Amino acid sequence: METARLFNGLELHSKVTTSQGDSAVIGRKTSGAYSLELEINIRMPKAAQTLEDLALADPLLASALPGIKDDIPKAKVSNFYYGLYQLKVDAVNRALGRLDQIISRHNFFDCNTILELSDVKTNRKALLIQSDMDVNADGSDADRYAEVNGSLTNFQPFTSYRWPKKTNKPSQFAPEREERLKQLQAEYDTKTTSADRKKILKEQIEQTQRELSDLKKYSFLIAKIDPYVVLPGFMLRQPNHPFLPKLGDCVAISHEGKLYPAILGDAGPSYKIGEASLRVCTQLDPSSTPYIRPASNLNITYIVFPGSAEDPPGPPDLRKLHDRCATLLGEIGGFAGELWEWEDLLAKPTPSPLPQESPAPSASASPSPDPSPKGPPSAKPAASLNSGAPNGD
């Protein structure tokens, strides 16, 4: 690997230092006579904590959420923030043997802050996270929609947020796992398979069986249909934390002065933050794809409301989600401007009622002309799965 051509933003400084040693005969046998010392220097970022700090990343945040000006001065930098950056350092240490696998500069500095807010009037708790936004394209639900593209790189048909299936419709991703299970089992049963290989195969068989079982039992969120966000997995595994986020919690996303309701729908790698479903991403930037993020700068603010998840879990009710987020935002001082209303892309159009026949006029009666005749109704464009905007937007 050409270390001088690292693509991940890691700045490289190198030099060769010599000193007088013993003869070459001895030098060949001395471990420290010819060595490489690899040291990575990281300036750990300080969490944004004031309204002015937050405005550097998201200048319109205070105008979208005018009430937080009273909560920010008493906000605490969450230990989630420090934990996230410690996990990043740990990941860098693990990758020192492969410089091309070290976290990129972009992904290392992907979090501007995580603040714990508690409203001074209502005591409503919220996590304020400033980050960028990567694209999540995962999830599937045969009960609601069967045309999910599973060919995308790193695609998984699962999301951490799930609920029991409501129909007998099979998942389109089950047959490939059933076939893989047969192949793995056949190799495992072959007499010539080594013990070491069997150990690996056993783990793969158990993993495939779990995945197949989940696909048969559960439905999941769908990235291009459902508005959801992703948080690092470690944040969901902190028992008794007063600001513990849980799957299904409501989230308000602030971007350029507009607010978008979403749910906490998936757990991601513990050393990365800032990710949302394709539905959210294409709404923020229509040019977004599973491979093109809508925001590379740290100008996205996520307001996560711990303890706000619906019970039992189920497919998102977008109208209910909107109203619930509006209420929760009201409990941290309210919001100004627009709280986006998601269109339900899977809603079936309501059929128009059949016209009723009017009674035939009597021979002596003359029909009265309609004083305000109406033209034909204008056509409403059909919902498109390629757009997160309502019709006519």
C-alpha positions in Angstrom: 0.0 0.0 0.0 1.3 3.5 -0.9 1.0 5.2 2.5 1.6 8.6 0.8 -1.7 8.2 -1.0 -4.1 7.6 1.8 -7.6 8.5 0.6 -9.3 8.8 4.0 -8.0 12.3 5.0 -5.3 11.1 7.4 -2.5 13.5 7.1 0.9 11.8 6.8 4.2 13.1 8.0 7.3 10.9 7.7 11.0 11.1 8.4 14.0 8.8 8.7 16.2 9.1 11.7 19.7 7.5 12.0 22.1 6.9 14.8 25.4 5.1 15.2 24.9 1.4 16.1 27.0 -1.8 16.2 28.3 -3.8 13.3 26.0 -5.1 10.6 26.5 -8.6 12.0 25.1 -7.6 15.3 22.5 -5.2 13.7 20.8 -8.0 11.9 20.1 -9.7 15.2 19.1 -6.5 17.1 15.3 -6.0 16.9 15.4 -2.2 17.5 18.2 -1.5 15.0 15.8 -1.2 12.1 12.2 -0.3 13.2 9.1 1.7 12.3 7.3 3.6 15.0 3.7 4.5 14.0 2.1 7.2 16.0 -1.3 8.9 15.1 -1.9 12.3 16.6 -5.6 13.2 17.1 -6.9 16.5 18.4 -10.1 15.5 20.1 -12.9 17.9 19.3 -14.6 20.0 22.0 -18.4 19.6 22.1 -20.5 22.6 21.0 -22.3 23.8 24.1 -23.6 27.3 23.6 -26.3 28.6 21.2 -23.5 30.4 19.4 -21.5 27.2 19.0 -24.6 25.4 17.6 -25.3 28.2 15.2 -21.8 27.8 13.6 -23.1 24.5 12.2 -26.8 25.2 11.9 -27.4 28.9 11.6 -31.2 28.6 11.5 -31.6 26.3 14.5 -32.6 29.1 17.0 -35.2 30.4 14.6 -36.7 26.9 14.0 -36.6 26.1 17.8 -36.8 29.5 19.5 -37.6 27.9 22.9 -34.3 26.1 23.3 -32.5 29.3 24.1 -33.8 28.9 27.6 -32.7 25.2 27.8 -29.2 25.4 26.3 -27.5 27.3 29.1 -28.4 24.5 31.5 -27.7 21.7 29.1 -25.0 19.1 29.9 -22.7 17.6 27.4 -23.8 14.0 27.4 -21.4 11.1 28.2 -22.7 9.7 24.9 -20.5 12.3 23.2 -17.4 11.3 25.1 -18.2 7.6 24.7 -18.6 8.0 20.9 -15.2 9.6 20.5 -13.5 7.1 22.8 -15.0 4.3 20.5 -13.6 6.2 17.5 -10.1 6.2 19.1 -10.5 2.5 19.9 -11.4 1.8 16.3 -8.3 3.7 15.0 -6.1 1.6 17.4 -7.6 -1.7 16.0 -6.9 -0.6 12.4 -3.2 0.4 12.9 -2.1 -2.8 11.1 -4.1 -1.7 8.0 -3.7 2.0 7.4 -6.3 1.9 4.6 -8.9 0.8 7.0 -8.5 3.6 9.6 -11.6 5.7 10.0 -11.6 8.6 7.6 -11.3 12.2 8.7 -14.9 12.7 7.6 -16.2 9.9 9.8 -14.0 10.7 12.8 -15.2 14.3 13.0 -18.9 13.5 12.4 -20.4 14.8 15.6 -20.4 18.4 16.7 -22.2 17.8 20.0 -24.6 15.6 22.0 -26.4 17.7 24.6 -28.8 16.6 27.3 -31.7 19.1 27.5 -34.3 19.3 30.2 -36.9 21.9 29.7 -37.1 24.4 32.5 -40.9 24.5 32.5 -42.0 21.0 31.5 -39.0 18.9 32.5 -39.3 17.2 29.1 -36.0 15.5 28.3 -34.4 15.5 24.9 -31.0 14.7 23.3 -29.7 17.4 20.9 -27.3 15.9 18.4 -25.5 17.8 15.7 -24.0 15.8 12.9 -24.0 15.2 9.2 -26.4 12.8 7.4 -25.5 9.6 5.7 -28.0 7.4 3.9 -29.5 4.2 5.2 -31.3 2.0 2.6 -32.1 -1.0 4.8 -35.4 -2.7 5.8 -38.2 -4.7 4.3 -41.8 -5.6 5.0 -43.6 -8.0 2.7 -46.9 -7.2 4.4 -46.8 -3.6 3.2 -44.5 -3.5 0.1 -42.6 -6.2 -1.8 -40.5 -4.2 -4.2 -37.5 -3.5 -2.1 -34.1 -3.3 -3.9 -31.9 -5.8 -2.2 -28.9 -5.5 -4.6 -27.5 -2.4 -3.0 -24.1 -2.6 -1.4 -24.3 -3.5 2.3 -28.1 -3.8 2.2 -29.8 -5.6 5.0 -33.5 -6.5 4.9 -33.7 -5.9 8.7 -34.0 -2.8 10.9 -33.6 -2.9 14.7 -37.1 -1.5 15.0 -39.5 -4.4 14.2 -42.9 -5.8 14.9 -44.7 -9.2 14.5 -45.8 -9.9 10.9 -49.5 -9.4 10.3 -49.9 -11.5 7.2 -48.6 -14.7 5.7 -46.9 -13.0 2.8 -43.3 -14.4 2.6 -40.3 -12.2 2.6 -38.6 -11.9 -0.8 -35.3 -12.2 1.0 -36.1 -15.6 2.6 -35.4 -17.9 -0.3 -31.8 -16.8 -0.8 -31.1 -17.5 2.9 -32.8 -20.9 2.7 -30.5 -21.8 -0.2 -27.4 -20.5 1.6 -28.4 -22.5 4.6 -28.5 -25.7 2.5 -25.0 -24.9 1.0 -23.5 -24.2 4.4 -25.0 -27.4 5.9 -23.8 -29.5 3.0 -20.2 -28.3 3.4 -20.4 -28.8 7.2 -21.5 -32.4 6.7 -18.8 -33.2 4.2 -16.2 -35.6 5.8 -13.2 -33.7 4.4 -14.2 -30.4 6.0 -11.5 -29.5 8.6 -12.4 -28.8 12.2 -11.4 -25.1 11.9 -13.6 -24.7 8.8 -16.5 -26.4 10.6 -16.2 -23.9 13.4 -16.6 -21.0 11.0 -19.4 -22.8 9.2 -21.3 -23.4 12.4 -21.3 -19.7 13.2 -22.5 -18.9 9.7 -25.2 -21.5 9.9 -26.4 -20.1 13.2 -26.4 -16.5 11.9 -28.3 -17.5 8.7 -30.9 -19.4 10.8 -31.4 -16.3 13.0 -31.9 -14.1 9.9 -34.3 -16.6 8.3 -36.3 -16.8 11.5 -36.5 -13.0 11.8 -37.7 -12.7 8.2 -40.5 -15.2 8.9 -41.6 -13.6 12.2 -41.1 -9.9 11.8 -41.8 -6.9 9.6 -39.3 -4.0 9.5 -39.1 -0.4 8.4 -38.6 0.4 4.7 -35.9 3.0 4.0 -37.6 4.6 1.0 -41.0 4.6 2.6 -40.5 5.3 6.3 -38.8 8.4 7.8 -36.4 7.1 10.4 -32.9 7.9 11.8 -30.1 5.7 13.0 -28.0 6.1 16.2 -24.8 4.2 17.2 -25.7 0.9 18.8 -23.8 1.7 22.1 -26.3 4.5 22.8 -29.1 2.0 23.0 -27.3 -0.3 25.5 -26.9 2.0 28.5 -29.2 0.7 31.2 -30.6 3.2 33.7 -29.3 6.2 31.7 -31.7 9.1 32.3 -31.5 10.1 28.6 -31.5 6.5 27.2 -33.0 6.6 23.6 -35.1 3.6 22.6 -36.1 2.2 19.3 -39.3 3.9 18.2 -38.7 7.1 20.0 -39.8 10.3 18.2 -37.1 12.4 16.5 -37.3 15.9 15.1 -34.7 16.7 12.4 -33.8 20.4 11.9 -32.3 21.3 8.5 -32.1 24.8 7.0 -34.9 26.1 9.3 -37.3 23.3 8.6 -38.3 20.4 10.9 -39.0 16.8 9.9 -40.6 14.2 12.1 -39.0 10.8 12.2 -38.6 7.8 14.5 -35.5 6.1 15.9 -35.5 3.1 13.6 -32.1 1.4 13.5 -28.8 0.9 15.4 -25.6 1.5 13.5 -21.9 1.1 14.1 -20.9 2.4 17.5 -18.2 4.7 16.3 -20.3 6.6 13.7 -23.3 8.9 14.0 -25.5 10.8 11.6 -27.6 8.6 9.4 -31.2 8.6 8.2 -33.5 6.6 5.9 -33.5 7.2 2.2 -37.0 8.7 2.6 -35.6 11.5 4.8 -32.5 12.0 2.7 -34.3 12.5 -0.6 -36.6 15.0 1.1 -33.6 17.1 2.3 -31.8 16.7 -1.0 -33.6 15.1 -4.0 -30.3 14.1 -5.5 -29.5 11.8 -2.6 -29.1 8.1 -3.4 -28.0 5.1 -1.3 -24.4 6.2 -2.2 -24.8 10.0 -2.1 -25.5 11.7 1.2 -27.7 14.8 1.5 -25.4 16.6 4.0 -21.6 16.3 4.4 -21.4 19.3 6.8 -22.4 19.0 10.4 -25.5 21.1 9.8 -28.2 18.6 10.7 -29.6 18.8 14.2 -31.5 15.7 15.6 -33.8 16.2 18.6 -34.4 12.8 20.1 -37.1 12.5 22.7 -36.3 9.6 25.1 -39.3 7.6 26.3 -41.6 8.7 23.5 -41.9 5.4 21.6 -45.3 3.9 20.8 -46.2 0.6 22.5 -46.7 -1.9 20.9 -44.4 -1.2 17.9 -45.8 -1.2 14.4 -45.6 0.5 11.0 -45.3 4.2 11.4 -48.6 6.2 11.4 -47.3 9.3 9.7 -50.1 11.6 10.8 -49.8 10.4 14.4 -46.0 10.8 14.2 -46.4 14.4 13.0 -48.8 15.3 15.8 -46.8 13.6 18.4 -43.6 15.4 17.4 -45.5 18.7 17.4 -46.5 18.1 21.0 -43.1 17.1 22.1 -41.5 20.1 20.4 -44.0 22.2 22.3 -42.7 20.8 25.5 -39.2 22.2 24.8 -40.4 25.7 24.0 -42.2 25.1 20.7 -41.2 25.5 17.1 -41.5 28.2 14.4 -42.2 27.6 10.7 -42.9 24.3 9.1 -43.1 20.8 10.6 -43.1 18.6 7.6 -46.1 16.4 6.9 -45.1 13.1 5.3 -47.4 11.6 2.7 -48.2 8.0 3.2 -46.8 6.5 0.0 -48.6 3.2 0.6 -52.0 4.5 1.3 -54.6 3.2 -1.1 -56.7 6.0 -2.7 -60.2 6.2 -1.5 -62.7 5.3 -4.3 -65.0 8.1 -5.3 -68.7 7.4 -4.4 -70.9 6.4 -7.2 -73.2 9.2 -8.4 -76.8 8.7 -7.3 -79.5 9.0 -10.0 -81.8 12.0 -9.6 -85.6 11.3 -9.8 -87.0 12.0 -13.3 -88.7 15.4 -13.5 -92.5 15.4 -14.0 -93.9 16.4 -17.3 -95.2 19.6 -16.0 -92.0 20.6 -14.2 -89.3 22.5 -16.0 -85.7 21.7 -14.8 -84.1 24.6 -13.2 -80.6 25.5 -14.5 -77.7 25.2 -12.1 -76.9 28.7 -11.0 -73.2 27.9 -10.5 -72.1 25.2 -13.0 -68.8 23.5 -12.2 -66.2 22.2 -14.5 -64.5 18.8 -14.3 -62.3 18.3 -11.2 -58.6 18.8 -11.7 -56.5 15.6 -11.8 -54.3 14.9 -8.8 -50.9 13.4 -9.5 -50.4 9.9 -8.3 -48.0 9.3 -5.4 -44.5 8.5 -6.4 -42.1 6.2 -4.4 -39.2 8.3 -5.7 -40.2 11.5 -3.9 -40.6 12.3 -0.2 -42.7 15.3 -1.0 -46.5 15.5 -1.0 -48.4 15.8 -4.3 -48.0 19.1 -5.9 -44.8 20.1 -3.9 
